[in-house]
Structures are given as C-alpha cells and as structure tokens.
Amino acid sequence: MKLSFLEPLYKQPGPFASAYLDTSRDSAVEDPDAAIDLRRRHLRDTLLSEGADRDSAVTVADTVGGDTDIPGPHGQAVFTAQGRLVLLDELPAPPARDTAHFGALPDTMPLIVQHAPGIPYLAVHVHYGGPHSTSAAGTVGVEAEAGLWPLTKVTPGERLDEEFPVSDWLRAAERLGRRLEGHARRVEAEIVVVAGDVWARGILVRRLPALLGGRVVTVEGAGESEPRRALLEPRLDDLFRGRMAAHDRALLGSFLAQRARDGASDEGLSAAVSALQTGRVKALFLNDHPESPLRLWVGPEPGQLALSEQELRSYGIQDVREERADAALARALVGTRAELVVMPERQLRLREGVGVLLRYAGSASRA
C-alpha cells in the first residue's frame, strides 16, 4: 500500500495533535449527537493533559463529529499541526476506542491500518424484475461504482446510475461495457463485482470487454446500500474480508521468496531501522500491534531514527526525542516513499512484528 495520501501531513512542522473518534450515528445509541459531544470534550481534555496548546485541543474538538450525513458505523481521524487543521479523514470502521495524542510526530498508524487492504474494484448492480425477454416492456437499471475498498464505505467513488429500455438491452449492454471499462481503468480495478437480476446481468457480463471479463465475480442478493455508503457494501464486506490487494500479494511473494534464500529481506525492528536510515526499504510488512510498547528515537528528518539516543547523537543530530515505534516508522516510510503491507498475525507472524523487503539484493542486517 502506497502512503502518498499522508505526504501533505508530514510536510507540516510539528508538534501534532492526533485524535480518533467514533462518530457513528445509528439506532444503537439513543442520542448519538450527545454521545459524540461528550467524547469530543474528553478528547480535548486528554490533549490538554498531554501538553497540547489550547488552539490544537480546541481545533480538534471543534472539527470532529461534522460528518452528520454519513450513515452507519464509522469514525473520524483528525490531525492538527501547530494548532491548524491539516488532515481530516473518515474512517470506514469506528476505532476500537477514542484516542488522542500530542507529540512531535502524528499518530498515523491507526489511520493507515484503516486504509488497508486498499483493493481497487468496480461494483455493478443490475436492476430488473420483469420477464426474461428483450421483447418485454420496462427498463433495466444499472448502478456502478469504482473505488478503493474499504474507503468507499465512507467516501463514495465515481458513480454511474442509468436506465435502458429492455428492448435495447443487448446493444446497450455492449456500449455500457465499454464505459465501465473506462471507470475500471481509472482506478486500476483488480476485480469487477456484479449483482442483480441473473438474466439481465448475464447479458452485461457476456458483453464486457476482455479486460474486465476475466475479473468478474457475480454475487447473489439484492445488495442494496444506503446513500453515502458503498454500492453493494454488504456483499463487498463478505467478498473482501481477509483478502489482500494483488499488489500487496506480489510484494509479500517477493519478501517470502527472498527470505527463503536469505536475500533482500529481513525481520525485526533493528533491521527495519537500519534499512530506513539509508532509504533501502521497498516495502515494510507490519503486524498491527497498537498496544506495542516499542519506542524509537527520532530526529527532525524522516530517515533520522534509531534504537537509542546515543546512536542518533553519534550522527551529529542534536534535536532528538523518543516516540512510539509505529509513529517513527510511518514517518520514515512516507519520507522515503516506501510501501507498507499490513499483515494479520494469523497469516504471517514477524519478529517484533516487522519485516523488510529491500529495494535491492545484498547483505541484510540481522537483529
């Protein structure tokens, strides 16, 4: 997963206030606005207790909870730099708990994890309930949405919504297929999910261009979704659960192959730090451990990180401080334009939760 969406954040000088909040508004909470307001005040107080300036704490508190038009479970991530709002992002799922942090580095790893697995896709829902014949009266309705899963849960992608006479459906499906190909190309969709009436969708699937035909997965059920939520969201949830993006699977394949032959890969925090210091990381593999106590020492620049204060100072860096390891790693990855692959521990347990794929083969340092 590329982390370029965080580049504008790291271009800002700190210190940073970071906050994650459950902003769901559903029937499970009697008065969601009152609940959000209570959590908003708690976040503000937490930031002040961590040493945040009042502007930062108030900006965070005033920003969160403004997503009143998004239904269903979700959350928000808010970041300020020197008291100014620099990033506001919707979270596809509520955070496990509300958190607030004030420090030299933004706490971005929870946001990064919510962007995973980052699967580009095209969803198509074909609406029709009449006789299975092109001589029938009525229309075939088609909704389509191209996007990146799971972000489209709360940030809808490019959408198409049209109707066609049943009598023209054979020709219209071919024309529509070429348009859908354009949508798929723009997001580099690796899968095309099609739902709806079996007869009508079958006609469309058989007329899709070759580029899309081999990527089609049909799913059953109506697949209805709420406004401002992903098209076919319940079906996509089932389909993508536990799945990696194809690009990340390729990176993982390279990591495992090179590890097997003792090549350009390694594990452990020391190996990751050493490679990031010299900009040699192609991709970092991470078991997400938000409770991890691991810490690193950092300087002002992304590649300035080390296991100890003494090591950083030995490089002539004077402005050093200790930070959470995941926050330091995230900044270094963005600064060196390396990629991150979030790996569930049940799929691959890494030493100290970290694995490194280098940009080129060579001797890998051992932790």
Salt bridges, closest charged atoms under 4 A:
GLU7 OE2 - ARG337 NE 3.50
ASP33 OD1 - ARG25 NE 2.98
ASP37 OD1 - ARG40 NH1 2.68
ASP37 OD2 - ARG41 NH1 2.47
ASP45 OD1 - ARG44 NE 3.41
GLU50 OE1 - HIS101 ND1 3.59
ASP67 OD1 - ARG25 NH1 3.44
ASP67 OD2 - HIS74 NE2 2.97
ASP69 OD2 - ARG228 NH1 2.24
ASP89 OD2 - HIS115 NE2 3.11
ASP98 OD2 - ARG39 NE 3.07
GLU143 OE1 - HIS127 NE2 2.72
GLU143 OE2 - ARG159 NH2 3.25
GLU145 OE2 - ARG159 NH1 3.35
GLU158 OE2 - HIS183 ND1 3.33
GLU158 OE1 - ARG186 NE 3.30
GLU162 OE2 - ARG179 NH2 2.77
ASP168 OD1 - ARG171 NE 3.00
ASP168 OD2 - ARG175 NH2 3.03
GLU174 OE2 - ARG178 NH1 3.93
GLU181 OE2 - ARG185 NH2 3.41
ASP197 OD1 - HIS132 NE2 3.23
GLU220 OE2 - ARG201 NH2 2.75
GLU233 OE2 - ARG229 NH2 2.84
ASP237 OD1 - LYS153 NZ 3.17
ASP238 OD1 - ARG241 NH2 3.57
ASP262 OD1 - ARG366 NH2 2.24
ASP266 OD1 - ARG366 NH1 3.08
GLU267 OE2 - ARG259 NH1 2.50
GLU309 OE2 - ARG313 NE 2.94
ASP319 OD1 - ARG321 NH2 3.39
ASP326 OD2 - ARG324 NH2 2.66
GLU339 OE2 - LYS2 NZ 3.93
GLU339 OE1 - HIS247 NE2 2.83
GLU345 OE2 - HIS289 NE2 3.21
GLU345 OE2 - ARG349 NE 3.66
